[in-house]
């Protein structure tokens, strides 16, 4: 399985708190997988997929036994596991094997919502944090919004939808996507795109009114508030 590597050379597996979405604040262990099928202009983990500007050698091939042992070592009493990326659903068989060695963990998967999960993976995941990308991400609509996977996630009661907003105009597009795919407002959170505290707070302020208007949850990025753009947090 292709996993991101920390600057120290270790696989990017770390214990922190979930920073985003409906389980923000929950103590969690994170495993960050490499590679992505989208190329968001504002992505804060480009080192997992942008091989024009980052060295592919910064990724590491890991076997599930060693990775599962690392998760258990870091977890202590933590029992929430977050599989993130990159795009983890590019590695579905690997995820199934990894989770199979981590009995007792509650499993969350962060995904951009463009790939439909296999039945095997769906059977071992407790929560899907789906983040459909907007035009501001720089991706073509046909690449970032795919009817089959989106329909699957909307039908799945374990899925919530997390949009990243860069400007007030993004709320118009979010509302249109919600209407197209019949996503209830109660399942939508919107968080500001930001990698520093000042931008996060400034954009959060104008998002409050938009969330009140549409009935969305106001999301944040706790790890940015606490540690800025520091990795492994």
SEDRENRO-255112 format. One record per residue (C-alpha): residue in one letter; x, z, y. Coordinates in steps of 0.02 Angstrom, whole numbers, plus 50000, padded with zeros to 5 digits. Example, Ala and Ser with C-alpha at 12.3 -4.5 7.8 and 13.67 -1.06 7.14 Angstrom:
2
+-----+-------+-------+-------+
| res |    xx |    zz |    yy |
+-----+-------+-------+-------+
|   A | 50615 | 50390 | 49775 |
|   S | 50684 | 50357 | 49947 |
+-----+-------+-------+-------+
***
This chain:
233
+-----+-------+-------+-------+
| res |    xx |    zz |    yy |
+-----+-------+-------+-------+
|   X | 50000 | 50000 | 50000 |
|   X | 50066 | 49953 | 50171 |
|   X | 50076 | 50106 | 50282 |
|   X | 50139 | 50124 | 50460 |
|   X | 50303 | 50215 | 50480 |
|   X | 50346 | 50348 | 50609 |
|   X | 50503 | 50325 | 50716 |
|   X | 50586 | 50452 | 50600 |
|   X | 50559 | 50333 | 50454 |
|   X | 50426 | 50439 | 50369 |
|   X | 50256 | 50363 | 50328 |
|   X | 50132 | 50390 | 50471 |
|   X | 50038 | 50533 | 50390 |
|   X | 50003 | 50681 | 50502 |
|   X | 49889 | 50831 | 50527 |
|   X | 49793 | 50848 | 50690 |
|   X | 49612 | 50850 | 50746 |
|   X | 49497 | 50701 | 50746 |
|   X | 49506 | 50637 | 50925 |
|   X | 49360 | 50516 | 50930 |
|   X | 49183 | 50484 | 50871 |
|   X | 49050 | 50599 | 50802 |
|   X | 49174 | 50715 | 50714 |
|   X | 49290 | 50738 | 50864 |
|   X | 49378 | 50905 | 50853 |
|   X | 49374 | 50921 | 50664 |
|   X | 49545 | 50968 | 50590 |
|   X | 49601 | 50816 | 50491 |
|   X | 49745 | 50732 | 50401 |
|   X | 49773 | 50551 | 50453 |
|   X | 49848 | 50406 | 50355 |
|   X | 49883 | 50253 | 50461 |
|   X | 49885 | 50086 | 50371 |
|   X | 49974 | 49932 | 50437 |
|   X | 49907 | 49758 | 50480 |
|   X | 49748 | 49706 | 50569 |
|   X | 49636 | 49553 | 50571 |
|   X | 49605 | 49569 | 50759 |
|   X | 49725 | 49564 | 50907 |
|   X | 49651 | 49676 | 51042 |
|   X | 49743 | 49659 | 51206 |
|   X | 49729 | 49845 | 51244 |
|   X | 49768 | 49906 | 51067 |
|   X | 49872 | 50066 | 51068 |
|   X | 49939 | 50037 | 50890 |
|   X | 50009 | 49862 | 50908 |
|   X | 50160 | 49920 | 50810 |
|   X | 50051 | 49907 | 50654 |
|   X | 50016 | 49720 | 50671 |
|   X | 50100 | 49632 | 50819 |
|   X | 50253 | 49561 | 50734 |
|   X | 50302 | 49457 | 50886 |
|   X | 50343 | 49615 | 50983 |
|   X | 50370 | 49744 | 50845 |
|   X | 50481 | 49747 | 50692 |
|   X | 50384 | 49726 | 50530 |
|   X | 50517 | 49836 | 50450 |
|   X | 50433 | 49981 | 50539 |
|   X | 50300 | 49972 | 50402 |
|   X | 50329 | 50044 | 50230 |
|   X | 50265 | 50007 | 50056 |
|   X | 50206 | 50168 | 49977 |
|   X | 50137 | 50207 | 49805 |
|   X | 49978 | 50310 | 49803 |
|   X | 50058 | 50455 | 49707 |
|   X | 50187 | 50488 | 49843 |
|   X | 50062 | 50461 | 49983 |
|   X | 49934 | 50578 | 49905 |
|   X | 50068 | 50711 | 49884 |
|   X | 50114 | 50694 | 50067 |
|   X | 49931 | 50715 | 50119 |
|   X | 49913 | 50873 | 50012 |
|   X | 50077 | 50941 | 50081 |
|   X | 50020 | 50923 | 50262 |
|   X | 49838 | 50971 | 50235 |
|   X | 49850 | 51156 | 50194 |
|   X | 49669 | 51211 | 50208 |
|   X | 49615 | 51051 | 50297 |
|   X | 49491 | 50950 | 50195 |
|   X | 49449 | 50804 | 50311 |
|   X | 49547 | 50645 | 50280 |
|   X | 49545 | 50501 | 50406 |
|   X | 49604 | 50329 | 50349 |
|   X | 49649 | 50226 | 50502 |
|   X | 49755 | 50080 | 50557 |
|   X | 49776 | 49939 | 50596 |
|   X | 49624 | 49892 | 50493 |
|   X | 49612 | 49996 | 50334 |
|   X | 49484 | 49881 | 50252 |
|   X | 49620 | 49752 | 50227 |
|   X | 49681 | 49870 | 50089 |
|   X | 49520 | 49920 | 50000 |
|   X | 49588 | 49934 | 49823 |
|   X | 49733 | 50041 | 49888 |
|   X | 49611 | 50156 | 49979 |
|   X | 49510 | 50181 | 49820 |
|   X | 49665 | 50228 | 49721 |
|   X | 49726 | 50347 | 49857 |
|   X | 49560 | 50436 | 49877 |
|   X | 49548 | 50448 | 49688 |
|   X | 49699 | 50563 | 49693 |
|   X | 49630 | 50673 | 49831 |
|   X | 49480 | 50759 | 49754 |
|   X | 49399 | 50885 | 49870 |
|   X | 49435 | 50790 | 50031 |
|   X | 49297 | 50725 | 50142 |
|   X | 49344 | 50546 | 50187 |
|   X | 49320 | 50455 | 50352 |
|   X | 49370 | 50274 | 50379 |
|   X | 49404 | 50196 | 50549 |
|   X | 49360 | 50011 | 50549 |
|   X | 49324 | 49870 | 50670 |
|   X | 49170 | 49822 | 50571 |
|   X | 49222 | 49644 | 50526 |
|   X | 49250 | 49672 | 50338 |
|   X | 49114 | 49727 | 50218 |
|   X | 49167 | 49871 | 50104 |
|   X | 49171 | 49847 | 49917 |
|   X | 49052 | 49950 | 49812 |
|   X | 49201 | 50047 | 49743 |
|   X | 49261 | 50098 | 49915 |
|   X | 49087 | 50135 | 49980 |
|   X | 49066 | 50256 | 49836 |
|   X | 49211 | 50367 | 49892 |
|   X | 49190 | 50365 | 50082 |
|   X | 49087 | 50498 | 50171 |
|   X | 49089 | 50429 | 50348 |
|   X | 49120 | 50259 | 50427 |
|   X | 49178 | 50257 | 50608 |
|   X | 49139 | 50077 | 50658 |
|   X | 49214 | 50011 | 50819 |
|   X | 49149 | 49835 | 50856 |
|   X | 49257 | 49749 | 50986 |
|   X | 49195 | 49679 | 51151 |
|   X | 49246 | 49523 | 51247 |
|   X | 49369 | 49631 | 51346 |
|   X | 49472 | 49651 | 51186 |
|   X | 49527 | 49469 | 51199 |
|   X | 49462 | 49421 | 51026 |
|   X | 49345 | 49274 | 50994 |
|   X | 49165 | 49327 | 50964 |
|   X | 49165 | 49242 | 50793 |
|   X | 49314 | 49350 | 50742 |
|   X | 49256 | 49517 | 50812 |
|   X | 49070 | 49513 | 50769 |
|   X | 49022 | 49459 | 50593 |
|   X | 48841 | 49469 | 50541 |
|   X | 48867 | 49514 | 50357 |
|   X | 48979 | 49665 | 50384 |
|   X | 48883 | 49725 | 50538 |
|   X | 48719 | 49716 | 50442 |
|   X | 48797 | 49817 | 50301 |
|   X | 48857 | 49954 | 50417 |
|   X | 48692 | 49964 | 50512 |
|   X | 48603 | 49987 | 50346 |
|   X | 48725 | 50124 | 50294 |
|   X | 48667 | 50297 | 50353 |
|   X | 48847 | 50360 | 50346 |
|   X | 48903 | 50238 | 50481 |
|   X | 48911 | 50272 | 50668 |
|   X | 48963 | 50149 | 50802 |
|   X | 49100 | 50182 | 50928 |
|   X | 49125 | 50060 | 51072 |
|   X | 49275 | 50055 | 51189 |
|   X | 49231 | 50020 | 51371 |
|   X | 49357 | 49959 | 51500 |
|   X | 49235 | 49930 | 51644 |
|   X | 49050 | 49959 | 51685 |
|   X | 49010 | 49777 | 51642 |
|   X | 49051 | 49816 | 51460 |
|   X | 48890 | 49917 | 51448 |
|   X | 48788 | 49758 | 51465 |
|   X | 48877 | 49684 | 51314 |
|   X | 48858 | 49845 | 51214 |
|   X | 48670 | 49844 | 51246 |
|   X | 48661 | 49662 | 51190 |
|   X | 48755 | 49697 | 51029 |
|   X | 48646 | 49849 | 50994 |
|   X | 48491 | 49740 | 51015 |
|   X | 48558 | 49597 | 50908 |
|   X | 48601 | 49709 | 50761 |
|   X | 48463 | 49839 | 50787 |
|   X | 48583 | 49985 | 50808 |
|   X | 48488 | 50141 | 50864 |
|   X | 48556 | 50218 | 51024 |
|   X | 48576 | 50385 | 50936 |
|   X | 48708 | 50307 | 50822 |
|   X | 48812 | 50239 | 50967 |
|   X | 48952 | 50324 | 51061 |
|   X | 49049 | 50245 | 51204 |
|   X | 49223 | 50301 | 51252 |
|   X | 49338 | 50240 | 51389 |
|   X | 49490 | 50134 | 51349 |
|   X | 49637 | 50242 | 51404 |
|   X | 49807 | 50299 | 51345 |
|   X | 49837 | 50428 | 51482 |
|   X | 49735 | 50578 | 51544 |
|   X | 49704 | 50514 | 51720 |
|   X | 49628 | 50349 | 51664 |
|   X | 49528 | 50435 | 51528 |
|   X | 49451 | 50557 | 51651 |
|   X | 49417 | 50428 | 51786 |
|   X | 49329 | 50309 | 51666 |
|   X | 49235 | 50451 | 51582 |
|   X | 49154 | 50496 | 51748 |
|   X | 49070 | 50327 | 51772 |
|   X | 49025 | 50320 | 51588 |
|   X | 48918 | 50476 | 51603 |
|   X | 48780 | 50388 | 51699 |
|   X | 48783 | 50237 | 51583 |
|   X | 48767 | 50346 | 51429 |
|   X | 48623 | 50441 | 51509 |
|   X | 48536 | 50277 | 51550 |
|   X | 48551 | 50203 | 51375 |
|   X | 48543 | 50361 | 51270 |
|   X | 48720 | 50341 | 51201 |
|   X | 48839 | 50481 | 51158 |
|   X | 48985 | 50498 | 51281 |
|   X | 49143 | 50485 | 51179 |
|   X | 49318 | 50538 | 51224 |
|   X | 49495 | 50535 | 51154 |
|   X | 49547 | 50716 | 51128 |
|   X | 49723 | 50668 | 51072 |
|   X | 49751 | 50576 | 51237 |
|   X | 49691 | 50726 | 51336 |
|   X | 49806 | 50841 | 51239 |
|   X | 49960 | 50735 | 51206 |
|   X | 49947 | 50572 | 51302 |
|   X | 50014 | 50425 | 51202 |
|   X | 50127 | 50528 | 51088 |
|   X | 50123 | 50465 | 50909 |
|   X | 50083 | 50575 | 50759 |
|   X | 49951 | 50672 | 50855 |
+-----+-------+-------+-------+
***
